Amino acid sequence: MKTLGLILETILEEICTGKKVFTPEAGTQEAMEKFQQIAKAISFADSEELVEQCQFGIEDFSERLTFSKVMVTGGVTEKGQEFLRKRFASRQQKVG
């Protein structure tokens, strides 16, 4: 299982390359559960102002909130770009 930081890094990189819509890979319960990590990472990025303008689709209003789709209508902010630069720099230091 990936950490929140790795998921967040991957998502921000995907947004930088133009991806705007995130959905589960399949219609299965397992895919939906896996997608929740992605949706929560995007929600965190939104709350930390790493991305601009997110819209969240909700599957149902049962015991726990279940996201079915996330659309990033803005892009990665300067703060988000800085997050990626720091992650890349720390990775380079570990390698070098």
N, C-alpha and C positions, 0 to 999 in steps of 0.2 A: 504494500500500500504506500502510495506517495505521500509525502508530507505536504502540509498546506503551502509551504514556501515553494516547493517544486511544482505543485499544481498551479499556483498563482503565477509563477514564472512562465510556465508553458502557455497559460491562457493569455497573459499580456503579450507574449511573443506572437501568438496567433492573431490577436487583435491588431497588432502592429502590421501584420501581413495582409490585413483586410477582412478577417473573419468577423462577422457581426452577430451571427445567430448560433446559439449553443443549445443542443437538444440531446436527449439520451440516444445512444447508438442503436437501440432496438426498443421494441415495445414490451420487453419482459420486465418483470419485477426486479431482477438482478441489475439490468441496465439502468432502470429508474433509480435504484439505490446508489449505484456507482455515480450517476449523474448528480446526485445531491451534493457530493464533495465538490464538484465543479461549480455548481450553482452557489454554494456557500462561499467558495473562494472568490467568485465574481462579486457576490454581495459584500464580502470583506473589502475587496478592491474598491468598490463603489463607496463604502463608508469611509475608507481611508483616502478618498479622492485620487486614486491611482488611475481610474477610468472616468469618463464622462457619460452621464445619462444612460442608465440601465433600466430596462423594463423586464419584470419577472412574471412569467406565466405560472399559475398555481394549478396543480392537478386536482386537489380536493382540499376540503377543510376538515379533515379528520383530526385525530389526536395530535398529529404533528404536521407541520407545514411541509408540503411536498411540491418542489418545483418541477415543472414539465418543460419549460423553455426559458431561455434568457436571451434578450436582445440588447446588444450594446449599440446605442444609437449615436454615441459620440466616439471617442477614441481613447487612446492612452494619453494621460495628462503628462505634463513635465515631471511631476512627482513620480508617476509610474515609470517614465523613462529613466529617472534617476535610480529607482528601485532595481530596474533591469541592469543598469550600468554597474551598480554595486554588486549585484549577484554575479555578473560576468567577471568583474575584477577579483572577487573572492575565489571564484573557481580557478582563475588563472594563477593566483598565488598558490593554491593547493597543488596545481600541476607543476609549477616552476620551482 
